[in-house]
Amino acid sequence: MMPVVLKKLSINVVTFSLLLSCVFAFAQDEPYAQSNDLGAVASVHPLATQAGMDALANGGNAVDAAIATALTLGVVDGHNSGIGGGAFVLIRTAKGQLFAIDGRETAPMAAHRDMYVVDGVANTQLSQTGPLAAGVPGSIAAYEIAIAKAGAKPYADVLLPAAKLAQDGFAIDKIFADRLARSAPRLAQFPGSASVLLDEQGNPWPRGHKLVQKDLAATLKAIARDGSAYFYKGDYAKAVGDWMAKNGGLLTAKDFEAYVALERQPLLTQYRGYTLVGFPPPSSGGVHTAQILAMLERFDLANMKDGDRYHVMGEAMKLAFADRAHWLGDPAFTKVPKGLVKAEYLDKQSARIDLDHAIDVSGPGMPADVDIDLFAKHTTHIAAADKLGNWVAITTTVNTDFGSKVIVPGTGVILNNQMDDFSVQPGVPNVYGLVGTEANSVQPGKRPLSSMTPTLILKDNKPVMTVGAAGGPTIITQVVQAIINHLDLALPLNDALGKSRIHQQWRPDMLFVESNLPAGIRQSLVVKGHKLKEMPPYGSTQAIALVDGRLVAVAEPRLKIRNAE
Ligand code: GLY
């Protein structure tokens, strides 16, 4: 457990009970996750977390703070997320209103089912890198709606600090430098990207280099001036459309003009007396988090042996991911049955779990190649809450490292490669090894299925936790384990996030285990018939919980190790 530091505050009697919820902070030694008397923010970068805390200090609420954090992450952590990508924003306001704002990318109108199939074979290079990989980005539209519905500040107020940081520059950290080195050969194919992210010889900038992004600053300032219209109907859309036309892409200025972020009905389910507020499709995260937890509710997780608990968790994950491959897609194009989260169905599914043996779950599709980098961490999650009772969960992404690798010259915006989240051909795994069917095939204007799982948890209609993660399909299973570890096992939040993780996604039929999972637990899982695959510590979960009336913010405990000297 991280040390808890008491901040010096002048407290009057009237505000004492309010402040009591926030007077303890992790801030002084934990720059990734801060809390003070105004609220709390957790993210994967200290500058982004600070931007959120600054927004609170300047009269913003948790919504403003979360969006300031997200926009800043796009500047300092652009390999994971940015305004060229998409986002799911989940909000519970102090008045109890819920908002689920879908800023997922959409396929261009000229996209078609077999656009990545060449001579009968899916070419996933095309869906992962270059002009065909990007969908219309949705984050800018989603944040604008979120601020208008539930923020306290004008949109410009959260955009301009991010623009200033892009203009002034920042020192790139180890994680950024490592990702940049890995992506450099593909970034070098695109002059707009190379001019920002590589030196004149085409080498990636090293750790500590001060990265200045003048074009990105100008784009952010233009959005601050004109609103999202600049991005979707103005010069930015035109620049992208022109570049795509010259470089074999399908995205047009009209695709941008047609883009809308959608307000959706949050998915409400119950778990052991808590209300889970999840994100509905095209996120698969809300559905499968609800499924996995409901299947596990009939087990006494808190009092099980560790090996048995990991076993039943893995089995519930397997059953849920088999459903994901078959049923889940953009609900505007695909019938996603609500029965997937109904108790009757999940009781039956849960009854299939055998305490002694790993079961065989048959179903559609099987990846041909299991040697895929399933656990590279992409995407990012931001948790924020404030003293008024606004709670926010934003998961946002450009998909894999630096998305499509394309920066259209003059814009500074890294475009996503979210088209790879479609099922490019039934049975062909995407970059995460996930297979899918027609439910998630490419269609014009369709949104690719996502694993992003922003989640809020209420008890007696009051928020007690906000949580989400990064890491492709492991997002879902990270969120499930954070919830179980904190709520069932009653672990302090930092320990709940730090506990060894497992992941099962049906295909490949393997139980992925972190390398620090104790040998005795592994042995008991092997005895039950699991095929184990060891992974280095992975993932990135951010959460805030109300603990004894205090806001406790935690950023991924593995993060500091990963970014270490
Ligand atoms: N791009 C990762 C996801 O949305 O699941």
Residues whose N, C-alpha, C, O or C-beta is under 5 A from the ligand:
A	BS01	LIG	T397 N399 L449 S450 S451 M452 G472
